[in-house]
Amino acid sequence: MCAATKGGSSIRRSNVLCASVLALATLTASNAPAQPVLGELRIIAPAAPGGGWDQTARAMQQVLLQAGVVLTPVVENVPGAAGTIGLARFIGAERGNGGVLLVSGLIMLGGIVTYESPVTLADTVPIARLTGEYEALAVPASSPFRTLEDLMAAFKSAPESISWGGGSVGGSDQILAGLIAAAVGVEPRRVNYIGFSGGGEALAAILGGQVSVGVNGLAEFAAQVDAGTLRVLAVSSAERLPGVDAPTLRERGVDVEFENWRSLVAPPGISADERARLAAAVDAMARSEEWREMLTRYRWLDRYLAGDPFAAFTVAEERRVREILRELGTGATAGGRRAADPYAAFVLAGLAVFGAAAVLSMRRERKNEPAGLAFMPLGLVATGAALHVLLAERAGFVIAAALLFWLVARAFDARHPVRDAVCALGVAAASYALFDYALGLPLPAGVFGAWL
């Protein structure tokens, strides 16, 4: 209670002070729960630090603490395979735990389809969809691609020569790249997409020029764009976004609009009361002023949807993602399994047969030689195989395969190294053409992408 004092001016000052205290108390009570909904909450981001899931988890951690919703929010990172590794661990290790949430979303649905995950979001307890986000195409400031038109001209001329860097294979970034390809008349299977397990890795590759163009959420590019080290060529929104100096894809003649979304799920086996407490904590966070500020800071769209409507949305989205990936040739078939490729099986069987024959032949021819010399050919073949794996993505299939063929020739005592090198390049280029153009199985183009 505020006590009155003698004197009119003193009473007026006291009343003003009381009113201010009461107003502050009322505002505080309206913006935060009377007491924390949860004492401790673990938030698992199924990706490496630096990406959208990690940003979401750490933004939640800050808001839950500031708004007084959770006393001790903790973030953990479990990266790999578009979130499906984190999902599998979450379902197995956290079953029945009412104090943990997993950040999920569209990227995870793509990973579930692409990697044919034995567990899906249907094995979790849906809590809420939180945010949506438009994606951006960005290049380093030194890139020769000054506009989206420059990039699309090069892409249409030699699709494999343009490498697209983004999140995990099968996720929203690759889906957007495939949709852009289809919109400009390029077969989506020819997109040379390189996936990274976290936003930090992807950003380093983009800034380092290891990929031609980066695809990611606007928030993940914001700091570098503001610093002038990255240039946004276009965004995937329907209309230009406030504060973003970049055109939309549609504005530049690419008829694509695309939005990524992120959500939260709980582990299976929790009780109805535990689910209600988690839902109440997320709801209090989503309605707080602190969360509104986070949405503005990261340019996230408010897509809050909770309970059964969110569960129904997830089921519909999985069907949509499965169909998109099937059409783009980057995911499983509509039934959830990749169609068997008899030609690939035939090639693998042939390699096994001829490999065994080569080993037996070398053993017969070199049985009287010292042990070190007898096993030297195997060392050359193993070296060629290792170099092929290391160089295939960076240098391209033709160079990596030619080097492998040349080392195998050395293992069999070929006497003409220069002639063998020319033959190896010819066979590698012919193999590339056979797989990529005749069989529809794209291989890394590397430095020869502009000519192949």
C-alpha positions in Angstrom: 0.0 0.0 0.0 1.1 3.6 -0.7 0.7 5.9 2.3 -0.3 9.6 1.9 1.9 12.3 3.3 1.2 15.7 4.5 1.1 18.5 2.0 -0.6 18.6 -1.4 2.6 18.4 -3.4 3.9 15.5 -1.4 0.6 13.7 -1.9 0.7 14.3 -5.6 4.2 13.0 -5.9 3.3 10.0 -3.8 0.3 9.2 -6.1 2.4 9.5 -9.2 5.0 7.2 -7.7 2.3 4.7 -6.7 0.7 4.8 -10.2 4.1 4.2 -11.8 4.8 1.2 -9.6 1.4 -0.3 -10.2 1.7 0.2 -14.0 5.1 -1.5 -14.1 3.8 -4.4 -12.0 0.8 -4.7 -14.3 3.0 -4.8 -17.5 5.3 -7.3 -15.9 2.5 -9.6 -15.0 0.9 -9.4 -18.4 4.2 -10.2 -20.3 5.4 -13.1 -18.2 3.9 -16.1 -16.4 3.2 -15.7 -12.6 5.7 -18.5 -12.1 7.8 -20.5 -14.6 5.9 -23.2 -16.5 9.0 -25.5 -16.4 12.0 -25.7 -14.2 14.4 -27.1 -16.9 14.0 -27.7 -20.6 16.5 -29.2 -23.1 16.1 -28.0 -26.7 17.8 -30.2 -29.3 18.9 -28.7 -32.6 19.4 -31.6 -35.0 22.2 -29.8 -36.9 25.6 -28.3 -36.4 25.9 -24.7 -34.9 25.2 -21.8 -37.2 22.1 -23.0 -39.2 18.4 -22.2 -38.9 17.6 -25.0 -36.5 20.5 -23.9 -34.2 19.3 -20.2 -34.5 15.8 -21.2 -33.6 16.9 -23.2 -30.6 19.1 -20.5 -29.2 16.5 -17.8 -29.8 14.0 -20.0 -27.9 16.6 -20.4 -25.1 17.0 -16.6 -24.8 13.2 -15.9 -24.9 12.2 -18.6 -22.5 14.7 -17.3 -19.9 13.9 -13.6 -20.4 10.1 -14.1 -20.4 10.4 -16.3 -17.2 8.8 -19.3 -18.9 11.6 -21.7 -18.1 14.2 -21.4 -15.3 17.0 -23.3 -17.1 16.7 -23.8 -20.9 19.6 -25.7 -22.4 20.5 -26.2 -26.1 22.2 -29.3 -27.6 23.3 -29.9 -31.1 23.1 -33.4 -32.8 24.0 -32.9 -36.5 23.7 -35.2 -39.5 21.6 -36.3 -42.4 19.1 -33.4 -42.6 18.2 -33.9 -38.9 17.3 -37.6 -39.2 20.2 -38.7 -37.0 19.0 -36.3 -34.3 15.4 -37.5 -34.8 16.4 -41.2 -34.4 18.4 -40.5 -31.3 15.6 -38.3 -29.9 13.0 -41.0 -30.4 15.2 -43.7 -29.0 17.1 -42.0 -26.1 14.4 -39.5 -24.9 11.3 -41.7 -24.9 9.1 -40.8 -22.0 11.1 -37.6 -21.1 8.8 -34.7 -20.5 11.6 -32.1 -20.3 13.0 -32.1 -23.9 11.9 -30.7 -27.3 13.4 -31.3 -30.8 13.5 -28.5 -33.4 12.1 -29.9 -36.7 10.5 -28.7 -39.9 10.5 -28.9 -43.6 14.1 -29.8 -43.9 13.6 -32.8 -41.7 10.7 -34.0 -43.8 13.0 -33.9 -46.9 15.7 -35.8 -45.0 13.2 -38.5 -43.9 12.2 -39.0 -47.6 15.7 -38.8 -49.0 17.4 -41.0 -46.5 14.4 -43.4 -46.2 14.5 -42.9 -42.4 13.1 -45.8 -40.4 11.6 -43.1 -38.0 9.5 -40.1 -39.0 7.8 -37.2 -37.3 4.8 -39.5 -36.9 6.8 -41.3 -34.2 7.0 -38.1 -32.1 4.4 -36.0 -30.2 3.6 -32.8 -32.2 3.8 -29.6 -30.2 3.7 -26.6 -32.5 4.9 -25.0 -35.8 6.7 -21.8 -34.9 8.1 -19.9 -37.8 8.3 -19.6 -41.6 11.2 -18.1 -43.6 11.9 -17.1 -47.1 15.1 -18.3 -48.7 17.8 -16.4 -50.5 20.3 -17.0 -53.3 23.6 -15.4 -52.4 27.1 -15.2 -53.8 30.4 -13.8 -52.5 31.0 -10.1 -53.2 33.8 -11.1 -55.6 31.6 -13.4 -57.6 31.3 -12.8 -61.4 27.5 -13.3 -61.1 26.3 -9.8 -60.4 22.6 -10.5 -61.0 20.3 -13.5 -61.0 20.1 -13.2 -64.8 23.9 -13.8 -64.9 23.6 -16.9 -62.8 20.7 -18.3 -64.7 22.4 -17.7 -68.1 25.4 -19.8 -66.9 23.2 -22.4 -65.3 21.1 -22.9 -68.4 24.2 -23.1 -70.6 26.1 -25.7 -68.5 24.0 -26.8 -65.5 26.6 -29.1 -63.9 29.2 -26.2 -63.9 27.2 -24.3 -61.3 27.4 -25.8 -57.8 24.7 -25.0 -55.3 25.7 -25.0 -51.6 23.2 -25.3 -48.8 21.9 -27.5 -46.0 21.6 -31.2 -45.9 20.7 -33.2 -49.1 17.0 -33.5 -49.5 16.3 -30.4 -47.4 14.5 -27.1 -48.3 17.6 -25.6 -49.9 18.0 -28.4 -52.4 14.2 -28.4 -53.0 14.4 -24.7 -53.9 17.3 -25.3 -56.2 15.4 -28.1 -58.0 12.3 -25.9 -58.3 14.4 -23.1 -59.8 15.9 -25.5 -62.3 12.5 -26.8 -63.4 11.2 -23.2 -63.7 14.0 -22.2 -66.1 13.9 -25.4 -68.2 16.8 -27.4 -66.8 16.2 -31.0 -65.6 16.4 -30.9 -61.8 18.5 -34.0 -61.7 21.3 -31.9 -63.3 21.5 -29.6 -60.3 25.0 -29.9 -58.9 24.0 -29.6 -55.2 26.5 -29.9 -52.4 24.9 -30.3 -48.9 26.5 -29.4 -45.6 25.5 -30.5 -42.1 25.2 -27.0 -40.7 24.8 -23.4 -41.6 28.3 -22.5 -40.5 29.9 -25.1 -42.8 27.7 -24.0 -45.7 28.5 -20.3 -45.1 32.3 -21.0 -45.0 32.0 -22.8 -48.4 30.0 -20.0 -49.9 32.4 -17.2 -48.7 35.4 -19.3 -49.7 34.1 -19.7 -53.3 33.9 -23.5 -53.0 30.4 -23.3 -54.5 29.0 -21.0 -57.2 25.9 -19.9 -55.2 24.6 -20.4 -51.7 21.0 -21.2 -50.8 19.8 -20.6 -47.3 17.4 -18.6 -45.1 17.7 -14.9 -45.0 18.7 -14.8 -41.3 21.7 -17.0 -41.9 23.1 -14.6 -44.5 22.1 -11.4 -42.8 25.4 -10.6 -41.0 27.6 -11.2 -44.1 25.2 -9.2 -46.3 25.4 -6.3 -43.9 29.2 -6.6 -43.9 29.3 -6.5 -47.6 31.0 -10.0 -48.0 27.9 -11.6 -49.6 25.5 -10.3 -52.2 21.9 -11.5 -52.4 20.8 -12.2 -56.0 17.1 -13.0 -55.2 14.7 -14.1 -52.5 11.9 -16.7 -52.7 9.1 -14.5 -51.4 6.1 -13.4 -53.5 6.9 -9.7 -53.1 10.0 -7.7 -52.1 10.7 -7.8 -48.4 11.2 -4.6 -46.3 14.8 -3.9 -45.6 16.1 -6.5 -48.1 17.8 -4.9 -51.2 17.2 -7.8 -53.5 14.5 -8.8 -56.1 12.2 -11.8 -55.9 12.7 -14.8 -58.1 9.4 -14.0 -59.9 10.5 -10.4 -60.4 13.5 -11.8 -62.4 11.4 -14.2 -64.5 11.8 -17.4 -62.4 8.3 -18.4 -61.4 9.0 -19.8 -57.9 7.7 -18.9 -54.5 9.0 -20.9 -51.6 8.8 -20.8 -47.8 10.7 -22.9 -45.2 9.1 -23.6 -41.8 10.3 -24.8 -38.4 8.5 -26.5 -35.6 8.8 -28.4 -32.3 8.1 -32.0 -31.3 8.3 -33.9 -28.1 9.5 -37.5 -27.6 7.1 -40.4 -27.7 5.9 -42.0 -24.4 5.3 -38.8 -22.5 2.1 -38.4 -20.4 -0.8 -36.1 -21.3 0.2 -33.8 -18.4 3.8 -33.6 -19.6 2.6 -32.8 -23.1 0.3 -30.1 -21.7 3.1 -28.5 -19.8 5.4 -28.5 -22.8 2.6 -27.0 -25.0 1.9 -24.4 -22.3 5.6 -23.3 -22.2 5.8 -23.0 -26.0 2.5 -21.1 -26.1 3.7 -18.7 -23.4 6.9 -18.1 -25.4 5.2 -17.7 -28.7 2.8 -15.0 -27.3 5.6 -13.0 -25.5 6.9 -9.7 -26.6 10.4 -11.1 -26.4 9.5 -13.6 -29.1 8.0 -10.9 -31.3 11.3 -9.1 -31.1 13.1 -12.3 -32.2 10.8 -12.7 -35.2 11.6 -9.1 -36.2 15.4 -9.5 -35.7 15.6 -12.7 -37.8 12.9 -11.7 -40.3 11.0 -14.8 -39.4 7.4 -15.1 -40.3 4.9 -15.9 -37.4 3.5 -19.3 -38.4 2.4 -20.4 -34.9 0.2 -23.5 -35.1 -0.3 -25.9 -32.2 -1.8 -29.2 -31.3 -3.9 -31.3 -33.6 -4.0 -28.8 -36.5 -0.2 -28.8 -36.5 -0.2 -32.6 -36.6 -2.5 -32.6 -39.6 -0.4 -30.0 -41.3 2.7 -32.2 -40.9 1.1 -35.2 -42.4 0.0 -33.2 -45.5 3.5 -31.6 -45.8 5.2 -35.0 -45.8 3.0 -36.1 -48.7 3.8 -32.8 -50.5 7.6 -33.1 -49.9 7.6 -36.7 -51.1 5.9 -35.7 -54.3 8.2 -32.8 -54.9 11.3 -34.9 -54.4 10.0 -37.6 -56.7 9.4 -35.0 -59.4 12.8 -33.5 -58.9 14.5 -36.9 -59.1 16.2 -36.3 -55.7 14.2 -38.4 -53.3 12.5 -41.7 -52.9 9.6 -42.8 -55.0 6.0 -42.0 -53.9 5.9 -45.3 -52.1 8.9 -44.4 -50.0 11.5 -46.6 -51.6 13.9 -45.9 -54.4 13.4 -47.9 -57.5 16.1 -50.6 -58.0 18.5 -49.8 -60.7 19.4 -53.1 -62.5 22.2 -51.4 -64.5 23.9 -50.1 -61.3 23.6 -53.6 -59.8 25.2 -55.1 -63.0 28.1 -52.6 -62.9 28.8 -53.4 -59.2 28.7 -57.1 -59.9 31.1 -56.7 -62.8 33.5 -54.6 -60.7 33.5 -57.4 -58.0 34.2 -60.2 -60.6 36.9 -58.3 -62.4 38.5 -57.1 -59.2 38.7 -60.6 -57.9 40.2 -61.8 -61.2 42.8 -59.0 -61.1 43.9 -59.9 -57.6 44.2 -63.6 -58.5 46.2 -62.7 -61.7 48.6 -60.5 -59.8 49.2 -63.2 -57.1 50.0 -65.8 -59.8 52.4 -63.5 -61.7 54.2 -62.2 -58.6 54.2 -65.3 -56.4 58.0 -65.7 -56.6 58.8 -62.0 -55.9 59.5 -60.5 -52.4 56.3 -59.9 -50.4 56.7 -56.1 -50.7 56.8 -56.2 -54.5 54.1 -58.7 -54.8 51.6 -56.4 -52.9 52.7 -53.2 -54.6 50.0 -53.4 -57.3 47.4 -53.7 -54.7 48.8 -50.6 -53.1 48.6 -48.7 -56.4 44.9 -49.7 -56.9 44.1 -48.8 -53.3 45.7 -45.4 -53.7 43.8 -44.8 -56.9 40.5 -45.7 -55.2 41.3 -43.4 -52.3 42.2 -40.5 -54.5 39.0 -41.1 -56.6 36.9 -40.7 -53.5 38.7 -37.6 -52.3 38.8 -35.8 -55.7 35.5 -36.8 -57.3 33.4 -33.9 -55.8 36.2 -31.2 -56.0 37.9 -32.0 -59.3 35.0 -33.9 -61.0 34.4 -37.5 -62.0 36.5 -37.3 -65.2 39.8 -36.3 -63.5 39.2 -38.6 -60.5 38.3 -41.6 -62.7 41.2 -40.9 -65.2 43.7 -40.9 -62.3 42.2 -44.2 -61.0 42.4 -45.8 -64.4 46.0 -44.7 -64.9 47.1 -46.1 -61.5 45.4 -49.4 -62.2 47.3 -49.5 -65.5 50.6 -49.0 -63.6 49.6 -51.8 -61.3 49.4 -54.1 -64.3 52.9 -53.1 -65.5 51.7 -50.9 -68.5 54.7 -49.6 -70.4 53.4 -46.4 -71.9 52.4 -43.9 -69.2 51.6 -41.0 -71.6 49.5 -43.1 -73.9 47.8 -44.7 -70.9 47.0 -41.2 -69.5 45.3 -40.2 -72.8 43.3 -43.4 -72.9 42.3 -43.0 -69.2 41.0 -39.5 -69.9 39.0 -40.8 -72.9 37.5 -43.7 -71.1 36.6 -41.4 -68.1 34.9 -38.8 -70.3 33.0 -41.6 -72.2 31.9 -43.1 -68.8 30.7 -39.6 -67.7 28.7 -39.2 -70.9 27.2 -42.7 -70.6 26.1 -42.2 -67.0 25.0 -38.6 -67.2 23.4 -38.3 -70.6 22.4 -41.9 -71.6 21.5 -43.3 -68.2 20.3 -40.1 -66.5 22.6 -40.6 -63.5 24.4 -37.3 -62.9 28.0 -37.4 -61.8 30.2 -34.5 -60.4 31.3 -32.3 -63.3 34.1 -30.5 -61.6 36.4 -28.4 -63.7 35.1 -29.8 -66.9 31.5 -28.8 -66.2 31.4 -26.0 -68.8 32.3 -28.4 -71.6 30.6 -31.7 -70.6 
